[in-house]
Amino acid sequence: MPQCLANREDLILDVLDRTDSLTIEQMAERIPALSWNDLFETIDAMSRRGAIILRRRGFDYEISARRTAMQLPR
């Protein structure tokens, strides 16, 4: 069942709140309700907006949350 972009973004941010970073494959394993297409589309939109950080690590892409100074651990 397709979900709206805001709901997909919330799912991704919820996962990133519990971990520092994940590969796209790891994210797909944690959110099986999203198709690969939905996951890629959402990650792309969030990355372009600066809501998340997307980095290439070898042959993988790593996703991490963009944290503000107030969100960083002290």
Biopython code that builds the backbone (N, CA, C, O; Angstrom):
import numpy as np
from Bio.PDB.StructureBuilder import StructureBuilder

atoms = [
    (1, "MET", "N", (0.841, -1.166, 0.000)),
    (1, "MET", "CA", (0.000, 0.000, 0.000)),
    (1, "MET", "C", (0.897, 1.245, 0.000)),
    (1, "MET", "O", (1.715, 1.412, 0.905)),
    (2, "PRO", "N", (0.753, 2.116, -1.001)),
    (2, "PRO", "CA", (1.567, 3.323, -1.036)),
    (2, "PRO", "C", (1.236, 4.255, 0.127)),
    (2, "PRO", "O", (0.081, 4.386, 0.531)),
    (3, "GLN", "N", (2.254, 4.885, 0.645)),
    (3, "GLN", "CA", (2.075, 5.830, 1.736)),
    (3, "GLN", "C", (2.480, 7.203, 1.247)),
    (3, "GLN", "O", (3.303, 7.326, 0.339)),
    (4, "CYS", "N", (1.899, 8.253, 1.853)),
    (4, "CYS", "CA", (2.278, 9.592, 1.436)),
    (4, "CYS", "C", (3.712, 9.880, 1.870)),
    (4, "CYS", "O", (4.236, 9.248, 2.788)),
    (5, "LEU", "N", (4.333, 10.838, 1.199)),
    (5, "LEU", "CA", (5.740, 11.155, 1.426)),
    (5, "LEU", "C", (6.016, 11.505, 2.882)),
    (5, "LEU", "O", (7.025, 11.068, 3.437)),
    (6, "ALA", "N", (5.143, 12.284, 3.512)),
    (6, "ALA", "CA", (5.361, 12.687, 4.913)),
    (6, "ALA", "C", (5.399, 11.468, 5.828)),
    (6, "ALA", "O", (6.231, 11.406, 6.733)),
    (7, "ASN", "N", (4.514, 10.500, 5.607)),
    (7, "ASN", "CA", (4.513, 9.284, 6.430)),
    (7, "ASN", "C", (5.783, 8.467, 6.215)),
    (7, "ASN", "O", (6.339, 7.917, 7.166)),
    (8, "ARG", "N", (6.238, 8.389, 4.974)),
    (8, "ARG", "CA", (7.474, 7.654, 4.682)),
    (8, "ARG", "C", (8.665, 8.340, 5.342)),
    (8, "ARG", "O", (9.551, 7.676, 5.880)),
    (9, "GLU", "N", (8.684, 9.669, 5.298)),
    (9, "GLU", "CA", (9.769, 10.411, 5.948)),
    (9, "GLU", "C", (9.763, 10.168, 7.452)),
    (9, "GLU", "O", (10.820, 9.995, 8.060)),
    (10, "ASP", "N", (8.581, 10.154, 8.049)),
    (10, "ASP", "CA", (8.480, 9.881, 9.489)),
    (10, "ASP", "C", (9.036, 8.503, 9.827)),
    (10, "ASP", "O", (9.731, 8.346, 10.831)),
    (11, "LEU", "N", (8.736, 7.502, 8.999)),
    (11, "LEU", "CA", (9.256, 6.154, 9.235)),
    (11, "LEU", "C", (10.785, 6.146, 9.204)),
    (11, "LEU", "O", (11.426, 5.540, 10.062)),
    (12, "ILE", "N", (11.353, 6.814, 8.224)),
    (12, "ILE", "CA", (12.812, 6.861, 8.094)),
    (12, "ILE", "C", (13.439, 7.602, 9.268)),
    (12, "ILE", "O", (14.434, 7.145, 9.830)),
    (13, "LEU", "N", (12.868, 8.738, 9.642)),
    (13, "LEU", "CA", (13.413, 9.508, 10.765)),
    (13, "LEU", "C", (13.294, 8.744, 12.077)),
    (13, "LEU", "O", (14.179, 8.836, 12.928)),
    (14, "ASP", "N", (12.210, 7.989, 12.250)),
    (14, "ASP", "CA", (12.065, 7.167, 13.461)),
    (14, "ASP", "C", (13.195, 6.142, 13.559)),
    (14, "ASP", "O", (13.748, 5.931, 14.639)),
    (15, "VAL", "N", (13.536, 5.512, 12.450)),
    (15, "VAL", "CA", (14.634, 4.537, 12.448)),
    (15, "VAL", "C", (15.962, 5.236, 12.737)),
    (15, "VAL", "O", (16.772, 4.731, 13.514)),
    (16, "LEU", "N", (16.185, 6.387, 12.121)),
    (16, "LEU", "CA", (17.446, 7.108, 12.321)),
    (16, "LEU", "C", (17.581, 7.667, 13.734)),
    (16, "LEU", "O", (18.696, 7.886, 14.208)),
    (17, "ASP", "N", (16.462, 7.899, 14.405)),
    (17, "ASP", "CA", (16.516, 8.359, 15.803)),
    (17, "ASP", "C", (17.126, 7.302, 16.715)),
    (17, "ASP", "O", (17.664, 7.630, 17.773)),
    (18, "ARG", "N", (17.046, 6.028, 16.311)),
    (18, "ARG", "CA", (17.538, 4.925, 17.148)),
    (18, "ARG", "C", (18.940, 4.463, 16.788)),
    (18, "ARG", "O", (19.487, 3.578, 17.446)),
    (19, "THR", "N", (19.530, 5.053, 15.748)),
    (19, "THR", "CA", (20.865, 4.635, 15.319)),
    (19, "THR", "C", (21.611, 5.817, 14.709)),
    (19, "THR", "O", (20.994, 6.794, 14.286)),
    (20, "ASP", "N", (22.909, 5.728, 14.665)),
    (20, "ASP", "CA", (23.698, 6.816, 14.082)),
    (20, "ASP", "C", (23.570, 6.869, 12.568)),
    (20, "ASP", "O", (23.320, 7.930, 11.997)),
    (21, "SER", "N", (23.742, 5.726, 11.922)),
    (21, "SER", "CA", (23.651, 5.678, 10.470)),
    (21, "SER", "C", (23.361, 4.250, 10.023)),
    (21, "SER", "O", (23.605, 3.286, 10.748)),
    (22, "LEU", "N", (22.834, 4.147, 8.811)),
    (22, "LEU", "CA", (22.498, 2.852, 8.217)),
    (22, "LEU", "C", (22.767, 2.906, 6.725)),
    (22, "LEU", "O", (22.766, 3.978, 6.120)),
    (23, "THR", "N", (22.998, 1.744, 6.141)),
    (23, "THR", "CA", (23.029, 1.676, 4.683)),
    (23, "THR", "C", (21.583, 1.635, 4.194)),
    (23, "THR", "O", (20.657, 1.406, 4.972)),
    (24, "ILE", "N", (21.408, 1.858, 2.908)),
    (24, "ILE", "CA", (20.057, 1.797, 2.345)),
    (24, "ILE", "C", (19.486, 0.391, 2.520)),
    (24, "ILE", "O", (18.297, 0.235, 2.798)),
    (25, "GLU", "N", (20.323, -0.628, 2.359)),
    (25, "GLU", "CA", (19.857, -2.008, 2.529)),
    (25, "GLU", "C", (19.386, -2.261, 3.962)),
    (25, "GLU", "O", (18.363, -2.910, 4.176)),
    (26, "GLN", "N", (20.129, -1.749, 4.937)),
    (26, "GLN", "CA", (19.721, -1.905, 6.339)),
    (26, "GLN", "C", (18.409, -1.177, 6.607)),
    (26, "GLN", "O", (17.557, -1.672, 7.346)),
    (27, "MET", "N", (18.251, -0.006, 6.006)),
    (27, "MET", "CA", (17.007, 0.745, 6.174)),
    (27, "MET", "C", (15.840, -0.042, 5.577)),
    (27, "MET", "O", (14.761, -0.097, 6.168)),
    (28, "ALA", "N", (16.050, -0.646, 4.420)),
    (28, "ALA", "CA", (14.997, -1.438, 3.781)),
    (28, "ALA", "C", (14.594, -2.618, 4.658)),
    (28, "ALA", "O", (13.416, -2.972, 4.718)),
    (29, "GLU", "N", (15.559, -3.227, 5.337)),
    (29, "GLU", "CA", (15.254, -4.347, 6.238)),
    (29, "GLU", "C", (14.431, -3.889, 7.439)),
    (29, "GLU", "O", (13.589, -4.638, 7.934)),
    (30, "ARG", "N", (14.666, -2.674, 7.906)),
    (30, "ARG", "CA", (13.963, -2.164, 9.090)),
    (30, "ARG", "C", (12.581, -1.608, 8.769)),
    (30, "ARG", "O", (11.739, -1.479, 9.658)),
    (31, "ILE", "N", (12.342, -1.278, 7.489)),
    (31, "ILE", "CA", (11.032, -0.756, 7.081)),
    (31, "ILE", "C", (10.512, -1.588, 5.907)),
    (31, "ILE", "O", (10.469, -1.099, 4.778)),
    (32, "PRO", "N", (10.120, -2.827, 6.156)),
    (32, "PRO", "CA", (9.671, -3.688, 5.053)),
    (32, "PRO", "C", (8.363, -3.221, 4.408)),
    (32, "PRO", "O", (8.015, -3.681, 3.320)),
    (33, "ALA", "N", (7.640, -2.316, 5.065)),
    (33, "ALA", "CA", (6.386, -1.814, 4.501)),
    (33, "ALA", "C", (6.625, -0.917, 3.287)),
    (33, "ALA", "O", (5.711, -0.697, 2.492)),
    (34, "LEU", "N", (7.844, -0.398, 3.140)),
    (34, "LEU", "CA", (8.158, 0.467, 2.001)),
    (34, "LEU", "C", (8.787, -0.344, 0.878)),
    (34, "LEU", "O", (9.653, -1.187, 1.112)),
    (35, "SER", "N", (8.344, -0.077, -0.334)),
    (35, "SER", "CA", (8.991, -0.697, -1.495)),
    (35, "SER", "C", (10.346, -0.022, -1.700)),
    (35, "SER", "O", (10.598, 1.059, -1.168)),
    (36, "TRP", "N", (11.216, -0.673, -2.481)),
    (36, "TRP", "CA", (12.511, -0.058, -2.788)),
    (36, "TRP", "C", (12.300, 1.299, -3.442)),
    (36, "TRP", "O", (12.992, 2.265, -3.119)),
    (37, "ASN", "N", (11.344, 1.372, -4.363)),
    (37, "ASN", "CA", (11.082, 2.626, -5.064)),
    (37, "ASN", "C", (10.678, 3.725, -4.083)),
    (37, "ASN", "O", (11.197, 4.839, -4.146)),
    (38, "ASP", "N", (9.752, 3.411, -3.176)),
    (38, "ASP", "CA", (9.314, 4.395, -2.178)),
    (38, "ASP", "C", (10.474, 4.823, -1.286)),
    (38, "ASP", "O", (10.622, 6.005, -0.978)),
    (39, "LEU", "N", (11.291, 3.865, -0.874)),
    (39, "LEU", "CA", (12.426, 4.170, -0.008)),
    (39, "LEU", "C", (13.423, 5.083, -0.728)),
    (39, "LEU", "O", (13.845, 6.095, -0.168)),
    (40, "PHE", "N", (13.803, 4.736, -1.959)),
    (40, "PHE", "CA", (14.760, 5.558, -2.711)),
    (40, "PHE", "C", (14.209, 6.955, -2.977)),
    (40, "PHE", "O", (14.918, 7.949, -2.820)),
    (41, "GLU", "N", (12.941, 7.025, -3.379)),
    (41, "GLU", "CA", (12.321, 8.323, -3.666)),
    (41, "GLU", "C", (12.333, 9.219, -2.427)),
    (41, "GLU", "O", (12.635, 10.409, -2.514)),
    (42, "THR", "N", (12.003, 8.638, -1.283)),
    (42, "THR", "CA", (11.939, 9.402, -0.042)),
    (42, "THR", "C", (13.328, 9.828, 0.422)),
    (42, "THR", "O", (13.524, 10.976, 0.821)),
    (43, "ILE", "N", (14.285, 8.916, 0.373)),
    (43, "ILE", "CA", (15.659, 9.251, 0.763)),
    (43, "ILE", "C", (16.210, 10.349, -0.146)),
    (43, "ILE", "O", (16.866, 11.275, 0.330)),
    (44, "ASP", "N", (15.953, 10.251, -1.438)),
    (44, "ASP", "CA", (16.414, 11.265, -2.383)),
    (44, "ASP", "C", (15.824, 12.633, -2.044)),
    (44, "ASP", "O", (16.551, 13.625, -1.995)),
    (45, "ALA", "N", (14.520, 12.692, -1.810)),
    (45, "ALA", "CA", (13.863, 13.965, -1.489)),
    (45, "ALA", "C", (14.398, 14.549, -0.185)),
    (45, "ALA", "O", (14.660, 15.748, -0.095)),
    (46, "MET", "N", (14.558, 13.698, 0.820)),
    (46, "MET", "CA", (15.051, 14.170, 2.118)),
    (46, "MET", "C", (16.498, 14.652, 2.016)),
    (46, "MET", "O", (16.865, 15.645, 2.643)),
    (47, "SER", "N", (17.310, 13.963, 1.239)),
    (47, "SER", "CA", (18.710, 14.343, 1.071)),
    (47, "SER", "C", (18.825, 15.680, 0.339)),
    (47, "SER", "O", (19.617, 16.537, 0.730)),
    (48, "ARG", "N", (18.047, 15.853, -0.705)),
    (48, "ARG", "CA", (18.089, 17.101, -1.477)),
    (48, "ARG", "C", (17.647, 18.296, -0.639)),
    (48, "ARG", "O", (18.128, 19.411, -0.838)),
    (49, "ARG", "N", (16.741, 18.063, 0.290)),
    (49, "ARG", "CA", (16.240, 19.112, 1.184)),
    (49, "ARG", "C", (17.167, 19.355, 2.367)),
    (49, "ARG", "O", (17.038, 20.365, 3.058)),
    (50, "GLY", "N", (18.094, 18.443, 2.603)),
    (50, "GLY", "CA", (19.009, 18.579, 3.727)),
    (50, "GLY", "C", (18.471, 18.007, 5.024)),
    (50, "GLY", "O", (19.030, 18.267, 6.089)),
    (51, "ALA", "N", (17.392, 17.231, 4.956)),
    (51, "ALA", "CA", (16.798, 16.639, 6.161)),
    (51, "ALA", "C", (17.617, 15.453, 6.671)),
    (51, "ALA", "O", (17.607, 15.149, 7.863)),
    (52, "ILE", "N", (18.322, 14.790, 5.760)),
    (52, "ILE", "CA", (19.210, 13.682, 6.126)),
    (52, "ILE", "C", (20.517, 13.855, 5.366)),
    (52, "ILE", "O", (20.607, 14.654, 4.434)),
    (53, "ILE", "N", (21.519, 13.102, 5.775)),
    (53, "ILE", "CA", (22.811, 13.117, 5.093)),
    (53, "ILE", "C", (22.977, 11.775, 4.388)),
    (53, "ILE", "O", (22.810, 10.720, 5.001)),
    (54, "LEU", "N", (23.301, 11.818, 3.116)),
    (54, "LEU", "CA", (23.509, 10.617, 2.310)),
    (54, "LEU", "C", (24.954, 10.635, 1.827)),
    (54, "LEU", "O", (25.378, 11.566, 1.143)),
    (55, "ARG", "N", (25.709, 9.593, 2.190)),
    (55, "ARG", "CA", (27.128, 9.506, 1.822)),
    (55, "ARG", "C", (27.398, 8.191, 1.104)),
    (55, "ARG", "O", (26.824, 7.153, 1.431)),
    (56, "ARG", "N", (28.270, 8.260, 0.138)),
    (56, "ARG", "CA", (28.707, 7.029, -0.529)),
    (56, "ARG", "C", (29.864, 6.444, 0.268)),
    (56, "ARG", "O", (30.842, 7.136, 0.552)),
    (57, "ARG", "N", (29.751, 5.169, 0.629)),
    (57, "ARG", "CA", (30.789, 4.439, 1.360)),
    (57, "ARG", "C", (31.132, 3.194, 0.554)),
    (57, "ARG", "O", (30.469, 2.165, 0.676)),
    (58, "GLY", "N", (32.168, 3.293, -0.269)),
    (58, "GLY", "CA", (32.515, 2.163, -1.125)),
    (58, "GLY", "C", (31.410, 1.915, -2.133)),
    (58, "GLY", "O", (31.105, 2.778, -2.957)),
    (59, "PHE", "N", (30.807, 0.729, -2.067)),
    (59, "PHE", "CA", (29.716, 0.385, -2.973)),
    (59, "PHE", "C", (28.351, 0.623, -2.350)),
    (59, "PHE", "O", (27.332, 0.368, -2.991)),
    (60, "ASP", "N", (28.307, 1.103, -1.122)),
    (60, "ASP", "CA", (27.052, 1.333, -0.409)),
    (60, "ASP", "C", (26.807, 2.822, -0.216)),
    (60, "ASP", "O", (27.709, 3.646, -0.361)),
    (61, "TYR", "N", (25.571, 3.140, 0.114)),
    (61, "TYR", "CA", (25.216, 4.496, 0.517)),
    (61, "TYR", "C", (24.787, 4.447, 1.967)),
    (61, "TYR", "O", (24.021, 3.571, 2.371)),
    (62, "GLU", "N", (25.283, 5.391, 2.748)),
    (62, "GLU", "CA", (25.000, 5.461, 4.178)),
    (62, "GLU", "C", (24.084, 6.656, 4.435)),
    (62, "GLU", "O", (24.298, 7.747, 3.906)),
    (63, "ILE", "N", (23.070, 6.431, 5.249)),
    (63, "ILE", "CA", (22.095, 7.461, 5.587)),
    (63, "ILE", "C", (22.262, 7.805, 7.054)),
    (63, "ILE", "O", (22.375, 6.916, 7.898)),
    (64, "SER", "N", (22.277, 9.082, 7.356)),
    (64, "SER", "CA", (22.292, 9.502, 8.759)),
    (64, "SER", "C", (21.406, 10.730, 8.908)),
    (64, "SER", "O", (21.150, 11.451, 7.944)),
    (65, "ALA", "N", (20.947, 10.953, 10.124)),
    (65, "ALA", "CA", (20.088, 12.098, 10.399)),
    (65, "ALA", "C", (20.940, 13.353, 10.472)),
    (65, "ALA", "O", (22.072, 13.322, 10.957)),
    (66, "ARG", "N", (20.401, 14.431, 9.999)),
    (66, "ARG", "CA", (21.061, 15.726, 10.166)),
    (66, "ARG", "C", (20.648, 16.227, 11.537)),
    (66, "ARG", "O", (19.468, 16.471, 11.791)),
    (67, "ARG", "N", (21.610, 16.376, 12.405)),
    (67, "ARG", "CA", (21.312, 16.778, 13.780)),
    (67, "ARG", "C", (21.713, 18.230, 13.998)),
    (67, "ARG", "O", (22.759, 18.684, 13.534)),
    (68, "THR", "N", (20.862, 18.940, 14.711)),
    (68, "THR", "CA", (21.188, 20.317, 15.069)),
    (68, "THR", "C", (22.064, 20.297, 16.306)),
    (68, "THR", "O", (22.207, 19.255, 16.946)),
    (69, "ALA", "N", (22.646, 21.419, 16.648)),
    (69, "ALA", "CA", (23.509, 21.503, 17.831)),
    (69, "ALA", "C", (22.757, 21.094, 19.094)),
    (69, "ALA", "O", (23.352, 20.512, 20.001)),
    (70, "MET", "N", (21.476, 21.386, 19.167)),
    (70, "MET", "CA", (20.689, 21.031, 20.354)),
    (70, "MET", "C", (20.448, 19.530, 20.436)),
    (70, "MET", "O", (20.222, 19.007, 21.527)),
    (71, "GLN", "N", (20.490, 18.825, 19.305)),
    (71, "GLN", "CA", (20.226, 17.392, 19.292)),
    (71, "GLN", "C", (21.478, 16.558, 19.534)),
    (71, "GLN", "O", (21.376, 15.368, 19.831)),
    (72, "LEU", "N", (22.646, 17.157, 19.415)),
    (72, "LEU", "CA", (23.885, 16.402, 19.579)),
    (72, "LEU", "C", (24.101, 16.026, 21.033)),
    (72, "LEU", "O", (23.821, 16.823, 21.928)),
    (73, "PRO", "N", (24.601, 14.806, 21.281)),
    (73, "PRO", "CA", (24.889, 14.410, 22.658)),
    (73, "PRO", "C", (26.011, 15.264, 23.232)),
    (73, "PRO", "O", (26.907, 15.699, 22.508)),
    (74, "ARG", "N", (25.955, 15.494, 24.514)),
    (74, "ARG", "CA", (26.975, 16.323, 25.183)),
    (74, "ARG", "C", (27.994, 15.477, 25.873)),
    (74, "ARG", "O", (28.923, 16.004, 26.485)),
]
sb = StructureBuilder()
sb.init_structure("model")
sb.init_model(0)
sb.init_chain("A")
sb.init_seg("    ")
for serial, (resi, resn, name, xyz) in enumerate(atoms, 1):
    if name == "N":
        sb.init_residue(resn, " ", resi, " ")
    sb.init_atom(name, np.array(xyz, "f"), 0.0, 1.0, " ", f" {name:<3s}", serial, name[0])
structure = sb.get_structure()
